[in-house]
């Protein structure tokens, strides 16, 4: 009888431990953060919309959206910016052939953002629009001391400098 009771108690301890472990694992890996953020879009010259005046007399307009972030709010926000479809009033220049966010790494208050693909750039105005959209969108993440941006294994600035050299 004592042997059966010991086995039963051991069984209960094992089951309880397994439940605790499985609950703690699902809590940490299944957390989704919902947060309101802004992505920045471009209203072309002549618009009546208000916002920050940028190159080529365009206006940078914030659009508030809600993201559901499984990894980081920064990553989800950039994915939403890349995926945003232009409207008749607000243009998204952060788009292009196979443009995608590959990875965001965060360490010691520094975020490294890796993109792959290319932007649709048809002139120097597009370069200014892309820069402003991305930089203004990233500015809201004040929890990072610095955000480094890379595209196709080079810095974002170098990529845009090379692209701009053709205009």
Secondary structure, 3 states (H helix, E strand, C coil): CHHHHHHHHHHHHHHHHHHHHHHHHHHHHCCCEEEEEEEEEEECCCCCCCCEEEHHHEEEEEEEEEEEECCCHHHHHHHHHHHCCCCCCCECCCCCCCCEEEEEEEECCEEEEEEECCCCCCCHHHHHHHHHHHHHHHHCCCCCCEEEEEECCEEHHHHHHHHHCCC
